[in-house]
Amino acid sequence: MSDHDYRPKSKVGQWFNDRLPLLTLANHLTDYPTPKNLNYWWTFGGILTFCLITQIVTGLTLAMHYIAHADMAFESVEHIMRDVNYGWLIRYIHANGASMFFLAVYIHIFRSLFYGSYKSPREIIWILGIIIYLLMMAAAFMGYVLPWGQMSFWGATVITNLFSAIPLVGEGIVTWLWGGYSVDNPTLTRFFTLHYLIPFLILGLVVLHIWALHVPGNNNPVGIDIKKPSKDTVPFHPYIVIKDGFALLMFMIVFAFFVFYAPNILGHADNYIEANPMVTPAHIVPEWYLLPFYAILRSVPDKLLGVVAMLSAILILAVLPWLDTSKIRSAVFRPLYKQFYWILVADVLILGYVGAMPAEGLYLLIARVATAYYFLHFLVILPILGFKEKTLPVPLSITEPVLGGSPNLAAARNKESKIE
Amino acid sequence: MSEKKTKRRDFLFTATTAVGAVGAAAVVWPMIDQMNPDASVKALASTEVDVSSLTPGNTLTVLWRGKPVFIRRRTQEEINEARSVKMEDLIHPEKDEDRAKNPEWLVMLGVCTHLGCVPLNDKGDYNGWFCPCHGSHYDTSGRIRKGPAPWNMEVPKYEFVNENTIKIG
């Protein structure tokens, strides 16, 4: 890497770079040594950056036409859909873009869980990621309120009422959040303001997230520390740029399918009915990406404890680097963890499913078992597994098992073929 | 450094920090308080309702402070049912006599105390209200009997201005 001795070729470039070393930064990002065995699960960082930019650009253009007022918001959204040039396209990209953003972030998170990317020395990257994820949920929730449909209104009512579970000050906090005695115009205008603000906060955190990533460098499917630069690495450009670009194209095909062929399939029909404070829809459900946490909320019969369980389910991720006691990062070399990993994936999917179903009978029972298992995984299984599990031998470098010379040649080769 | 000098520095640091903290709080508070209900919201604090058309066994729903208020003209049967319940059977014990001063009229916020949905009339296991969101059952006095809601539906401040008019708030 040539971070320190980099010198632009042109005189103008040298003059500028001596005053503001932007070109040095660009050179660092271009040459940045990347493990050469990164698979397609590593392309979602780039995809997420694309999602964020898409949301910001479409959001800015929508804000030029949207009116944040309880009497006009619903109509202004219909105005965007019917009258504004390409308004339908921009709104459908923005609405489905939120779902695509969450799809990508869940793959990104579960990739980290599989390959142990949250472990030392990458804890700060991971925690920044969790904060970004929390902000994404806040932004998505407030954005969903803006069209001022029935689901917007009642979703906002139910979620803000979660704060009333706090003893003593809860009711005061809810009134403060609402700016009144119910969800109404003051609530809408402040949600619009915050919905506008949060993406820029996320953008700032993404910069920190990438900065923190560039200190130790990328984790990789084998999960070992590698020398940088070495024969285990390739420069970010053109190798990773091309790979990320190809994955992004594939992702955009899925994105475009939703935007053009099923733009409302991830939404809820009730949100095309204007908000009515006198009538609650028979079945309130959040957007799909919040369903697992909604299931956890409803699985606890006590109001306060339900809220505590739901928040803990998210915040427990922040301390994951210390709950997972195993020194081995990649699940490739952890035969037991790999199985528990897939059980957790199934558990979260089950929670998502029952979160969309009525909270009664068998669904409620399943939700309770799945909630218990979720916490069991992080609080009991992971800490114990680090001590009990017999891990497989880890190769000394990415290259050695392929070119020979590694003491763990056979094991590594065997495992590498399984990664593909 | 002499003892006296150190004390003087300490005092200045502490005094500066304290004044700075008070100043910061004085600036932050308006920023927080601006989000509380404003004067125009508070001005809508009371509403008058004509209930002359309401026959026994029916409910009128009106909007007060952005929330629905149920005005129920109860039948004798419903009153008897509400008044015969034992206090120990209640999750949030309140006498029906305290909730409905005039037994024929039950006035309460139509807001489920769980997460704020509007319960449905004449539904549920206790012939009162049922919240479709998370399954809370209320009796004919609007008291929580079954489900996740922690309290009875709230009775707002109200009075009969004359025989046919209720003033809420």
HADDOCK unambig.tbl for C-alpha pairs under 7 A between the chains (distance, minus, plus):
assign (segid A and resid 157 and name CA) (segid B and resid 116 and name CA) 6.22 0.50 0.50
assign (segid A and resid 158 and name CA) (segid B and resid 115 and name CA) 4.89 0.50 0.50
assign (segid A and resid 158 and name CA) (segid B and resid 116 and name CA) 6.00 0.50 0.50
assign (segid A and resid 161 and name CA) (segid B and resid 115 and name CA) 5.14 0.50 0.50
assign (segid A and resid 161 and name CA) (segid B and resid 116 and name CA) 6.50 0.50 0.50
assign (segid A and resid 162 and name CA) (segid B and resid 115 and name CA) 6.62 0.50 0.50
assign (segid A and resid 175 and name CA) (segid B and resid 36 and name CA) 6.78 0.50 0.50
assign (segid A and resid 176 and name CA) (segid B and resid 35 and name CA) 5.79 0.50 0.50
assign (segid A and resid 176 and name CA) (segid B and resid 36 and name CA) 4.57 0.50 0.50
assign (segid A and resid 176 and name CA) (segid B and resid 37 and name CA) 6.96 0.50 0.50
assign (segid A and resid 177 and name CA) (segid B and resid 35 and name CA) 6.92 0.50 0.50
assign (segid A and resid 179 and name CA) (segid B and resid 35 and name CA) 5.33 0.50 0.50
assign (segid A and resid 179 and name CA) (segid B and resid 36 and name CA) 4.64 0.50 0.50
assign (segid A and resid 179 and name CA) (segid B and resid 37 and name CA) 4.32 0.50 0.50
assign (segid A and resid 180 and name CA) (segid B and resid 36 and name CA) 6.85 0.50 0.50
assign (segid A and resid 180 and name CA) (segid B and resid 37 and name CA) 4.47 0.50 0.50
assign (segid A and resid 180 and name CA) (segid B and resid 41 and name CA) 6.29 0.50 0.50
assign (segid A and resid 181 and name CA) (segid B and resid 65 and name CA) 5.86 0.50 0.50
assign (segid A and resid 181 and name CA) (segid B and resid 66 and name CA) 6.60 0.50 0.50
assign (segid A and resid 182 and name CA) (segid B and resid 66 and name CA) 5.53 0.50 0.50
assign (segid A and resid 182 and name CA) (segid B and resid 67 and name CA) 6.18 0.50 0.50
assign (segid A and resid 277 and name CA) (segid B and resid 66 and name CA) 6.97 0.50 0.50
assign (segid A and resid 277 and name CA) (segid B and resid 67 and name CA) 6.61 0.50 0.50
assign (segid A and resid 278 and name CA) (segid B and resid 68 and name CA) 5.66 0.50 0.50
assign (segid A and resid 278 and name CA) (segid B and resid 118 and name CA) 6.96 0.50 0.50
assign (segid A and resid 279 and name CA) (segid B and resid 118 and name CA) 6.33 0.50 0.50
assign (segid A and resid 280 and name CA) (segid B and resid 117 and name CA) 5.95 0.50 0.50
assign (segid A and resid 280 and name CA) (segid B and resid 118 and name CA) 5.54 0.50 0.50
assign (segid A and resid 282 and name CA) (segid B and resid 132 and name CA) 5.65 0.50 0.50
assign (segid A and resid 282 and name CA) (segid B and resid 133 and name CA) 6.76 0.50 0.50
assign (segid A and resid 283 and name CA) (segid B and resid 132 and name CA) 6.88 0.50 0.50
assign (segid A and resid 283 and name CA) (segid B and resid 133 and name CA) 6.13 0.50 0.50
assign (segid A and resid 284 and name CA) (segid B and resid 133 and name CA) 6.27 0.50 0.50
assign (segid A and resid 301 and name CA) (segid B and resid 148 and name CA) 5.77 0.50 0.50
assign (segid A and resid 302 and name CA) (segid B and resid 148 and name CA) 6.31 0.50 0.50
assign (segid A and resid 303 and name CA) (segid B and resid 148 and name CA) 6.59 0.50 0.50
assign (segid A and resid 359 and name CA) (segid B and resid 134 and name CA) 6.82 0.50 0.50
